[in-house]
């Protein structure tokens, strides 16, 4: 994994901590897992990211798939 990859992972976990985990008082591990899973789904499918030209991660990823297939 490159240093650039680490930056993205660190940003993701910072968002998870400050936008989800630190704001909630989970009743159980199961509730925490479900709530974090819901957050990650929202983060990838609905939350626009300025670093992705206000696209969601899913939009950015799936938009580049055709280009990756033709390059292979």
C-alpha positions in Angstrom: 0.0 0.0 0.0 1.4 3.4 -1.0 1.7 6.5 1.2 -1.1 8.1 -0.9 -3.4 5.2 0.0 -2.7 5.8 3.7 -3.9 9.4 3.3 -7.3 8.3 2.0 -7.7 5.6 4.7 -6.8 8.1 7.4 -9.3 10.6 6.0 -12.0 7.9 5.9 -11.4 6.8 9.6 -11.3 10.4 10.7 -14.7 10.9 9.1 -16.0 7.7 10.6 -14.8 8.8 14.1 -16.0 12.4 14.1 -19.2 12.0 12.1 -20.4 8.7 13.6 -18.6 7.1 16.5 -17.9 10.1 18.7 -21.5 11.3 18.3 -23.2 8.1 19.4 -23.6 6.2 22.6 -24.0 2.6 21.4 -25.9 0.2 23.6 -24.0 -2.9 22.3 -21.3 -4.0 19.9 -24.0 -5.2 17.6 -25.6 -1.8 17.5 -22.2 -0.2 16.9 -21.5 -2.5 14.0 -24.9 -1.9 12.4 -24.7 1.9 12.9 -21.2 2.1 11.4 -22.2 -0.1 8.5 -25.1 2.2 7.8 -22.8 5.2 8.0 -20.3 3.6 5.5 -23.1 2.9 3.1 -24.3 6.5 3.3 -20.6 7.7 3.0 -20.1 5.7 -0.2 -23.5 6.1 -1.8 -24.9 9.5 -0.8 -22.2 11.8 0.7 -20.6 14.0 -2.0 -16.9 14.5 -1.6 -15.2 17.7 -2.7 -12.0 15.7 -3.6 -14.1 13.7 -6.1 -15.7 16.8 -7.8 -18.7 16.5 -5.5 -19.4 12.9 -6.6 -19.9 10.1 -4.2 -17.2 7.4 -3.9 -19.5 4.9 -5.7 -20.1 7.4 -8.5 -16.4 8.1 -9.0 -15.4 4.4 -8.8 -18.1 3.1 -11.2 -17.6 5.9 -13.7 -13.9 4.9 -14.1 -14.6 1.1 -14.6 -15.3 1.3 -18.3 -12.0 3.1 -18.8 -10.2 0.5 -16.8 -11.7 -2.3 -18.8 -10.6 -0.8 -22.1 -7.1 -0.1 -20.8 -6.7 -3.8 -19.8 
